[in-house]
C-alpha cells in the first residue's frame, strides 16, 4: 500500500482489498467499523477470515455469489444457511441489468420493480443529458458516462485499481 500514513483512516469510506485490510488490522488501526467484502465467492477462506478476526469492532458483510464455493461437498458440511440472507429485491433495480444477471445466474433469481426503482426514476429525469443512441434500451441499463478508465496495478499486488474511480467514490 503506497499511501502516506497520515491519510490512512481519515476518510469515512476506505476501499481496500482483503489482504490490504488485513495489513491495516495487523498495524493496529481501530477505525474500521464495517467491512463489506464484494464478490466474497471469489475470495479464499483465509482472505475473508482477515476481516472477521476484528468482529468485536464492527460487522462483516459477505456479498456476492458465495454459493459457488459451497457446492463443493467437502465445504458444504460446514455451511449453515440460517446465517445467510438471500437478497431477492435487487439493489441494482434497473431491469436491463437484473435480467442479464438472472439469465447468467439461473440459481440466483433477483426481482425488480420498474415503477418503484429509485435508480430508474433518477435516470429518466436526466435522460436528456445523456448522449443519444439508437442502441440504448428503453429500460435504460448500464451507463459509463464521462469515465476515464485506466486500470493500474502495483508490482507487489495482484489487485487492479482505477485511481480516478477511487477518488470519485471517496
MDAnalysis code that builds the backbone (N, CA, C; Angstrom):
import MDAnalysis as mda
import numpy as np

u = mda.Universe.empty(510, n_residues=170, atom_resindex=np.repeat(np.arange(170), 3), trajectory=True)
u.add_TopologyAttr("name", ["N", "CA", "C"] * 170)
u.add_TopologyAttr("resid", np.arange(1, 171))
u.add_TopologyAttr("resname", ["UNK", "UNK", "UNK", "UNK", "UNK", "UNK", "UNK", "UNK", "UNK", "UNK", "UNK", "UNK", "UNK", "UNK", "UNK", "UNK", "UNK", "UNK", "UNK", "UNK", "UNK", "UNK", "UNK", "UNK", "UNK", "UNK", "UNK", "UNK", "UNK", "UNK", "UNK", "UNK", "UNK", "UNK", "UNK", "UNK", "UNK", "UNK", "UNK", "UNK", "UNK", "UNK", "UNK", "UNK", "UNK", "UNK", "UNK", "UNK", "UNK", "UNK", "UNK", "UNK", "UNK", "UNK", "UNK", "UNK", "UNK", "UNK", "UNK", "UNK", "UNK", "UNK", "UNK", "UNK", "UNK", "UNK", "UNK", "UNK", "UNK", "UNK", "UNK", "UNK", "UNK", "UNK", "UNK", "UNK", "UNK", "UNK", "UNK", "UNK", "UNK", "UNK", "UNK", "UNK", "UNK", "UNK", "UNK", "UNK", "UNK", "UNK", "UNK", "UNK", "UNK", "UNK", "UNK", "UNK", "UNK", "UNK", "UNK", "UNK", "UNK", "UNK", "UNK", "UNK", "UNK", "UNK", "UNK", "UNK", "UNK", "UNK", "UNK", "UNK", "UNK", "UNK", "UNK", "UNK", "UNK", "UNK", "UNK", "UNK", "UNK", "UNK", "UNK", "UNK", "UNK", "UNK", "UNK", "UNK", "UNK", "UNK", "UNK", "UNK", "UNK", "UNK", "UNK", "UNK", "UNK", "UNK", "UNK", "UNK", "UNK", "UNK", "UNK", "UNK", "UNK", "UNK", "UNK", "UNK", "UNK", "UNK", "UNK", "UNK", "UNK", "UNK", "UNK", "UNK", "UNK", "UNK", "UNK", "UNK", "UNK", "UNK", "UNK", "UNK", "UNK", "UNK", "UNK", "UNK", "UNK", "UNK"])
u.atoms.positions = np.array([
    [0.859, -1.175, 0.000],
    [0.000, 0.000, 0.000],
    [0.898, 1.228, 0.000],
    [0.786, 2.010, -1.035],
    [1.628, 3.200, -1.147],
    [0.788, 4.425, -0.857],
    [0.579, 4.660, 0.420],
    [-0.234, 5.790, 0.869],
    [0.392, 6.314, 2.153],
    [0.618, 7.611, 2.257],
    [1.185, 8.150, 3.494],
    [0.300, 7.818, 4.695],
    [0.921, 7.463, 5.792],
    [0.214, 7.047, 6.997],
    [-0.753, 8.107, 7.505],
    [-0.445, 9.385, 7.270],
    [-1.319, 10.446, 7.775],
    [-2.687, 10.438, 7.100],
    [-2.816, 9.794, 5.922],
    [-4.101, 9.748, 5.223],
    [-4.924, 8.509, 5.568],
    [-4.284, 7.496, 6.124],
    [-4.980, 6.243, 6.412],
    [-5.967, 6.445, 7.559],
    [-7.220, 6.111, 7.309],
    [-8.243, 6.191, 8.347],
    [-8.907, 7.535, 8.509],
    [-8.590, 8.506, 7.665],
    [-9.195, 9.830, 7.794],
    [-10.500, 9.967, 7.018],
    [-10.742, 9.074, 6.068],
    [-11.974, 9.120, 5.284],
    [-13.037, 8.261, 5.946],
    [-14.291, 8.584, 5.669],
    [-15.385, 7.776, 6.207],
    [-15.456, 6.423, 5.522],
    [-15.024, 6.384, 4.257],
    [-15.050, 5.139, 3.489],
    [-13.645, 4.876, 2.968],
    [-13.158, 3.678, 3.205],
    [-11.863, 3.269, 2.686],
    [-12.071, 1.997, 1.883],
    [-11.594, 1.989, 0.653],
    [-11.746, 0.827, -0.218],
    [-10.406, 0.112, -0.273],
    [-10.412, -1.141, 0.138],
    [-9.179, -1.925, 0.174],
    [-9.462, -3.347, -0.279],
    [-8.411, -4.056, -0.649],
    [-8.534, -5.484, -0.893],
    [-8.526, -6.185, 0.459],
    [-8.916, -7.456, 0.465],
    [-8.917, -8.205, 1.726],
    [-7.529, -8.257, 2.340],
    [-6.516, -8.450, 1.519],
    [-5.149, -8.565, 2.026],
    [-4.666, -7.244, 2.613],
    [-4.918, -6.127, 1.925],
    [-4.503, -4.822, 2.446],
    [-5.239, -4.509, 3.734],
    [-6.511, -4.861, 3.798],
    [-7.274, -4.663, 5.025],
    [-6.651, -5.459, 6.169],
    [-6.201, -6.661, 5.863],
    [-5.514, -7.466, 6.873],
    [-4.245, -6.797, 7.363],
    [-3.513, -6.170, 6.457],
    [-2.300, -5.435, 6.854],
    [-2.640, -4.287, 7.792],
    [-3.738, -3.576, 7.510],
    [-4.153, -2.470, 8.383],
    [-4.528, -2.986, 9.771],
    [-5.216, -4.132, 9.823],
    [-5.563, -4.720, 11.122],
    [-4.306, -5.081, 11.904],
    [-3.317, -5.654, 11.212],
    [-2.076, -6.039, 11.878],
    [-1.327, -4.825, 12.408],
    [-1.508, -3.676, 11.753],
    [-0.850, -2.449, 12.201],
    [-1.585, -1.817, 13.379],
    [-2.742, -2.372, 13.754],
    [-3.445, -1.904, 14.940],
    [-4.429, -0.772, 14.733],
    [-4.846, -0.517, 13.502],
    [-5.830, 0.544, 13.274],
    [-7.186, 0.124, 13.816],
    [-7.820, 0.996, 14.590],
    [-9.078, 0.662, 15.250],
    [-10.272, 1.384, 14.642],
    [-10.096, 2.066, 13.521],
    [-11.168, 2.878, 12.965],
    [-12.124, 2.104, 12.075],
    [-11.843, 0.859, 11.767],
    [-12.718, 0.083, 10.891],
    [-13.942, -0.378, 11.676],
    [-15.133, -0.014, 11.201],
    [-16.365, -0.444, 11.869],
    [-17.146, -1.450, 11.044],
    [-17.093, -1.339, 9.736],
    [-17.817, -2.253, 8.865],
    [-16.909, -2.675, 7.714],
    [-16.954, -3.946, 7.393],
    [-16.192, -4.467, 6.271],
    [-17.183, -5.108, 5.311],
    [-17.232, -4.615, 4.079],
    [-18.084, -5.183, 3.040],
    [-17.175, -5.867, 2.035],
    [-17.291, -7.174, 1.942],
    [-16.464, -7.929, 1.011],
    [-17.328, -8.282, -0.190],
    [-17.094, -7.575, -1.292],
    [-17.837, -7.840, -2.521],
    [-17.188, -9.021, -3.232],
    [-17.987, -9.752, -3.974],
    [-17.527, -10.954, -4.663],
    [-16.863, -11.910, -3.672],
    [-17.511, -12.103, -2.537],
    [-16.961, -12.973, -1.498],
    [-16.808, -14.408, -1.985],
    [-17.613, -14.800, -2.957],
    [-17.491, -16.137, -3.522],
    [-16.173, -16.354, -4.242],
    [-15.502, -15.279, -4.606],
    [-14.214, -15.373, -5.293],
    [-13.041, -15.378, -4.314],
    [-13.282, -15.012, -3.070],
    [-12.202, -14.922, -2.082],
    [-11.891, -16.294, -1.505],
    [-10.654, -16.460, -1.120],
    [-10.314, -17.676, -0.392],
    [-10.746, -17.500, 1.056],
    [-10.923, -18.610, 1.733],
    [-11.387, -18.557, 3.118],
    [-10.448, -17.744, 3.998],
    [-9.153, -17.879, 3.781],
    [-8.198, -17.154, 4.631],
    [-8.300, -15.645, 4.438],
    [-8.599, -15.169, 3.223],
    [-8.734, -13.733, 2.999],
    [-9.956, -13.176, 3.716],
    [-11.048, -13.923, 3.717],
    [-12.256, -13.466, 4.396],
    [-12.057, -13.477, 5.907],
    [-11.300, -14.422, 6.409],
    [-11.057, -14.505, 7.853],
    [-10.292, -13.295, 8.362],
    [-9.484, -12.681, 7.520],
    [-8.741, -11.486, 7.929],
    [-9.709, -10.432, 8.449],
    [-10.802, -10.218, 7.737],
    [-11.782, -9.216, 8.164],
    [-12.566, -9.683, 9.380],
    [-12.803, -10.967, 9.499],
    [-13.627, -11.464, 10.590],
    [-12.909, -11.492, 11.932],
    [-11.599, -11.483, 11.945],
    [-10.885, -11.523, 13.218],
    [-11.124, -10.265, 14.035],
    [-11.623, -9.224, 13.420],
    [-11.861, -7.973, 14.114],
    [-13.347, -7.745, 14.370],
    [-14.104, -8.808, 14.548],
    [-15.557, -8.662, 14.647],
    [-16.016, -7.923, 15.902],
    [-15.184, -7.792, 16.926],
    [-15.614, -7.022, 18.103],
    [-15.684, -5.533, 17.794],
    [-15.061, -5.108, 16.711],
    [-15.060, -3.694, 16.343],
    [-16.166, -3.340, 15.358],
    [-16.818, -4.294, 14.774],
    [-17.812, -3.939, 13.772],
    [-18.513, -5.134, 13.180],
    [-18.857, -5.016, 11.920],
    [-19.658, -6.019, 11.244],
    [-19.003, -6.385, 9.919],
    [-19.059, -7.671, 9.579],
    [-18.538, -8.151, 8.308],
    [-19.715, -8.574, 7.445],
    [-19.782, -8.051, 6.226],
    [-20.853, -8.384, 5.294],
    [-20.215, -9.045, 4.085],
    [-20.611, -10.287, 3.810],
    [-20.116, -11.003, 2.643],
    [-21.151, -10.864, 1.541],
    [-20.780, -10.244, 0.439],
    [-21.706, -10.045, -0.678],
    [-21.188, -10.789, -1.898],
    [-22.091, -11.122, -2.774],
    [-21.707, -11.846, -3.980],
    [-22.321, -13.224, -3.968],
    [-21.931, -14.015, -4.915],
    [-22.480, -15.358, -5.038],
    [-21.623, -16.328, -4.247],
    [-21.782, -16.334, -2.957],
    [-20.996, -17.213, -2.085],
    [-21.320, -18.682, -2.320],
    [-22.479, -18.956, -2.900],
    [-22.900, -20.334, -3.103],
    [-21.995, -21.087, -4.070],
    [-21.232, -20.381, -4.904],
    [-20.382, -21.050, -5.885],
    [-19.383, -21.974, -5.201],
    [-18.784, -21.529, -4.124],
    [-17.788, -22.354, -3.454],
    [-18.428, -23.398, -2.552],
    [-19.662, -23.176, -2.144],
    [-20.321, -24.101, -1.223],
    [-20.745, -25.378, -1.938],
    [-20.873, -25.351, -3.245],
    [-21.301, -26.536, -3.990],
    [-20.309, -27.681, -3.835],
    [-19.080, -27.384, -3.520],
    [-18.093, -28.420, -3.297],
    [-18.467, -29.165, -2.017],
    [-18.663, -30.467, -2.103],
    [-19.185, -31.258, -0.978],
    [-18.313, -31.174, 0.273],
    [-17.005, -31.072, 0.114],
    [-16.157, -31.063, 1.307],
    [-16.325, -29.783, 2.124],
    [-16.812, -28.678, 1.495],
    [-17.055, -27.442, 2.228],
    [-18.512, -27.306, 2.660],
    [-19.403, -28.014, 2.004],
    [-20.837, -27.860, 2.254],
    [-21.236, -28.301, 3.658],
    [-20.506, -29.202, 4.283],
    [-20.903, -29.701, 5.602],
    [-20.839, -28.610, 6.670],
    [-20.015, -27.597, 6.486],
    [-19.890, -26.532, 7.480],
    [-20.791, -25.339, 7.185],
    [-21.496, -25.372, 6.063],
    [-22.342, -24.243, 5.669],
    [-23.658, -24.272, 6.434],
    [-23.999, -23.164, 7.067],
    [-25.258, -23.047, 7.803],
    [-26.112, -21.989, 7.115],
    [-27.120, -22.422, 6.379],
    [-27.944, -21.497, 5.593],
    [-28.725, -20.525, 6.466],
    [-28.864, -20.803, 7.760],
    [-29.576, -19.884, 8.657],
    [-28.802, -18.585, 8.864],
    [-27.522, -18.590, 8.559],
    [-26.690, -17.406, 8.758],
    [-26.562, -16.558, 7.499],
    [-27.243, -16.958, 6.430],
    [-27.120, -16.264, 5.151],
    [-28.460, -15.680, 4.752],
    [-28.468, -14.434, 4.360],
    [-29.672, -13.783, 3.846],
    [-29.534, -13.671, 2.343],
    [-30.519, -14.182, 1.653],
    [-30.504, -14.123, 0.198],
    [-31.305, -12.910, -0.241],
    [-30.700, -12.053, -1.022],
    [-31.375, -10.844, -1.488],
    [-32.204, -11.158, -2.726],
    [-33.508, -10.920, -2.627],
    [-34.371, -11.107, -3.788],
    [-34.633, -9.779, -4.475],
    [-34.854, -8.732, -3.690],
    [-35.113, -7.424, -4.279],
    [-33.776, -6.754, -4.485],
    [-33.419, -6.621, -5.742],
    [-32.068, -6.256, -6.094],
    [-31.803, -4.775, -5.946],
    [-30.650, -4.451, -5.425],
    [-30.262, -3.055, -5.252],
    [-29.899, -2.399, -6.578],
    [-29.627, -3.176, -7.609],
    [-29.330, -2.566, -8.913],
    [-30.576, -1.901, -9.456],
    [-31.699, -2.596, -9.363],
    [-33.029, -2.065, -9.651],
    [-33.255, -1.587, -11.074],
    [-32.359, -1.811, -11.983],
    [-32.599, -1.473, -13.384],
    [-32.877, -2.775, -14.134],
    [-34.048, -2.877, -14.754],
    [-34.461, -4.141, -15.371],
    [-33.434, -4.739, -16.324],
    [-32.835, -3.936, -17.179],
    [-31.910, -4.494, -18.164],
    [-30.676, -5.111, -17.511],
    [-30.252, -4.578, -16.376],
    [-29.097, -5.149, -15.676],
    [-29.502, -6.421, -14.952],
    [-30.601, -6.368, -14.224],
    [-31.032, -7.521, -13.435],
    [-31.400, -8.693, -14.339],
    [-32.023, -8.420, -15.483],
    [-32.398, -9.508, -16.387],
    [-31.175, -10.247, -16.913],
    [-30.117, -9.527, -17.243],
    [-28.883, -10.183, -17.681],
    [-28.327, -11.032, -16.545],
    [-28.337, -10.506, -15.341],
    [-27.857, -11.250, -14.176],
    [-28.666, -12.527, -13.978],
    [-29.987, -12.448, -14.105],
    [-30.839, -13.624, -13.926],
    [-30.572, -14.682, -14.994],
    [-30.322, -14.247, -16.222],
    [-30.038, -15.195, -17.301],
    [-28.710, -15.907, -17.052],
    [-27.700, -15.164, -16.631],
    [-26.374, -15.739, -16.413],
    [-26.295, -16.586, -15.153],
    [-27.122, -16.292, -14.170],
    [-27.070, -16.981, -12.878],
    [-28.447, -17.534, -12.545],
    [-28.783, -18.642, -13.159],
    [-30.130, -19.193, -13.016],
    [-30.453, -19.591, -11.578],
    [-29.450, -19.874, -10.769],
    [-29.710, -20.298, -9.393],
    [-29.955, -19.129, -8.444],
    [-29.730, -17.908, -8.891],
    [-29.932, -16.731, -8.046],
    [-30.858, -15.778, -8.791],
    [-32.147, -15.850, -8.517],
    [-33.120, -15.011, -9.206],
    [-33.344, -13.738, -8.395],
    [-33.212, -12.611, -9.061],
    [-33.445, -11.315, -8.429],
    [-34.729, -10.723, -8.987],
    [-35.508, -10.089, -8.120],
    [-36.750, -9.464, -8.553],
    [-36.575, -7.955, -8.564],
    [-37.279, -7.309, -9.478],
    [-37.190, -5.863, -9.600],
    [-38.573, -5.266, -9.698],
    [-38.642, -4.011, -9.443],
    [-39.882, -3.270, -9.605],
    [-39.552, -2.027, -10.417],
    [-39.947, -2.042, -11.685],
    [-39.598, -0.939, -12.577],
    [-40.200, 0.373, -12.099],
    [-41.446, 0.335, -11.661],
    [-42.128, 1.567, -11.259],
    [-41.529, 2.173, -9.994],
    [-41.097, 1.334, -9.079],
    [-40.624, 1.829, -7.785],
    [-39.107, 1.976, -7.698],
    [-38.421, 1.703, -8.772],
    [-36.975, 1.760, -8.739],
    [-36.496, 3.210, -8.654],
    [-35.795, 3.523, -7.590],
    [-35.249, 4.872, -7.416],
    [-34.224, 5.192, -8.504],
    [-33.407, 4.200, -8.851],
    [-32.382, 4.412, -9.862],
    [-32.998, 4.658, -11.239],
    [-34.030, 3.884, -11.587],
    [-34.678, 4.069, -12.891],
    [-35.341, 5.441, -12.970],
    [-35.974, 5.878, -11.889],
    [-36.610, 7.202, -11.878],
    [-35.570, 8.313, -12.039],
    [-34.437, 8.151, -11.372],
    [-33.377, 9.149, -11.475],
    [-32.841, 9.233, -12.907],
    [-32.608, 8.076, -13.527],
    [-32.098, 8.078, -14.897],
    [-33.107, 8.667, -15.871],
    [-34.390, 8.439, -15.639],
    [-35.416, 9.030, -16.508],
    [-35.399, 10.558, -16.410],
    [-35.069, 11.083, -15.246],
    [-35.026, 12.532, -15.064],
    [-33.840, 13.178, -15.780],
    [-32.755, 12.435, -15.937],
    [-31.563, 13.021, -16.564],
    [-31.299, 12.475, -17.962],
    [-32.229, 11.706, -18.510],
    [-32.014, 11.058, -19.805],
    [-31.683, 12.057, -20.909],
    [-32.243, 13.246, -20.823],
    [-31.979, 14.255, -21.853],
    [-30.534, 14.772, -21.814],
    [-29.826, 14.560, -20.710],
    [-28.432, 14.996, -20.594],
    [-27.452, 13.991, -21.195],
    [-27.898, 12.743, -21.357],
    [-27.019, 11.687, -21.841],
    [-26.954, 11.694, -23.365],
    [-25.827, 11.250, -23.934],
    [-25.721, 11.200, -25.400],
    [-26.805, 10.297, -25.989],
    [-27.409, 10.744, -27.076],
    [-28.457, 9.959, -27.722],
    [-27.837, 8.773, -28.460],
    [-28.531, 7.639, -28.401],
    [-28.064, 6.446, -29.096],
    [-29.260, 5.570, -29.443],
    [-29.355, 5.135, -30.703],
    [-30.460, 4.247, -31.065],
    [-30.329, 2.871, -30.414],
    [-29.143, 2.529, -29.928],
    [-28.922, 1.225, -29.299],
    [-29.309, 1.210, -27.823],
    [-29.545, 2.377, -27.243],
    [-29.861, 2.432, -25.815],
    [-31.232, 1.803, -25.574],
    [-31.316, 0.823, -24.658],
    [-32.609, 0.183, -24.402],
    [-33.580, 1.145, -23.720],
    [-34.859, 0.938, -23.959],
    [-35.887, 1.803, -23.361],
    [-35.901, 1.672, -21.838],
    [-35.485, 0.513, -21.345],
    [-35.483, 0.291, -19.900],
    [-34.171, 0.719, -19.261],
    [-33.422, 1.540, -19.975],
    [-32.131, 2.038, -19.500],
    [-31.157, 0.878, -19.380],
    [-30.194, 0.980, -18.522],
    [-29.203, -0.076, -18.404],
    [-27.948, 0.433, -17.751],
    [-26.830, -0.088, -18.161],
    [-25.556, 0.298, -17.579],
    [-24.977, 1.474, -18.353],
    [-24.655, 2.540, -17.645],
    [-24.076, 3.723, -18.276],
    [-22.697, 3.983, -17.698],
    [-21.750, 4.211, -18.580],
    [-20.439, 4.694, -18.182],
    [-20.259, 5.991, -18.949],
    [-20.514, 7.089, -18.295],
    [-20.544, 8.386, -18.968],
    [-19.458, 9.276, -18.388],
    [-18.564, 9.755, -19.245],
    [-17.509, 10.655, -18.798],
    [-16.483, 9.982, -17.916],
    [-16.326, 8.680, -18.036],
    [-15.412, 7.935, -17.185],
    [-14.098, 7.711, -17.914],
    [-13.013, 8.126, -17.311],
    [-11.684, 7.872, -17.865],
    [-11.159, 6.612, -17.199],
    [-11.157, 5.533, -17.927],
    [-10.763, 4.257, -17.341],
    [-9.277, 4.021, -17.544],
    [-8.602, 3.749, -16.471],
    [-7.172, 3.464, -16.512],
    [-6.889, 2.438, -15.423],
    [-6.811, 1.194, -15.823],
    [-6.560, 0.131, -14.860],
    [-5.080, 0.111, -14.498],
    [-4.792, 0.125, -13.208],
    [-3.409, 0.160, -12.746],
    [-3.181, -1.002, -11.787],
    [-1.919, -1.370, -11.626],
    [-1.575, -2.467, -10.740],
    [-0.204, -2.205, -10.129],
    [-0.116, -2.384, -8.826],
    [1.176, -2.261, -8.155],
    [2.011, -3.506, -8.456],
    [3.326, -3.376, -8.439],
    [4.200, -4.512, -8.731],
    [4.030, -5.653, -7.740],
    [3.747, -5.331, -6.488],
    [3.666, -6.354, -5.452],
    [2.231, -6.750, -5.114],
    [1.278, -6.475, -6.009],
    [-0.124, -6.772, -5.728],
    [-0.789, -7.416, -6.939],
    [-1.688, -8.352, -6.665],
    [-2.449, -8.993, -7.740],
    [-3.693, -8.185, -8.093],
    [-4.026, -7.197, -7.291],
    [-5.251, -6.422, -7.480],
    [-5.067, -5.305, -8.496],
    [-6.144, -5.009, -9.213],
    [-6.186, -3.892, -10.148],
    [-6.988, -2.774, -9.527],
    [-6.689, -1.549, -9.897],
    [-7.455, -0.417, -9.380],
    [-7.484, 0.696, -10.419],
    [-8.403, 1.609, -10.234],
    [-8.534, 2.778, -11.096],
    [-8.498, 3.991, -10.172],
    [-7.425, 4.730, -10.213],
    [-7.203, 5.849, -9.298],
    [-8.303, 6.908, -9.412],
    [-8.754, 7.203, -10.623],
    [-9.798, 8.222, -10.810],
    [-11.127, 7.772, -10.220],
    [-11.481, 6.496, -10.422],
    [-12.732, 5.989, -9.853],
    [-12.689, 6.039, -8.332],
    [-11.594, 5.592, -7.754],
    [-11.478, 5.587, -6.296],
    [-11.581, 6.995, -5.731],
    [-11.008, 7.966, -6.415],
    [-11.079, 9.359, -5.959],
    [-12.518, 9.852, -5.973],
    [-13.268, 9.500, -7.019],
    [-14.662, 9.932, -7.110],
    [-15.545, 9.261, -6.070],
    [-15.258, 8.012, -5.743],
    [-16.060, 7.289, -4.759],
    [-15.823, 7.830, -3.367],
    [-14.566, 8.094, -3.029],
    [-14.275, 8.556, -1.675],
    [-14.470, 10.039, -1.588],
])
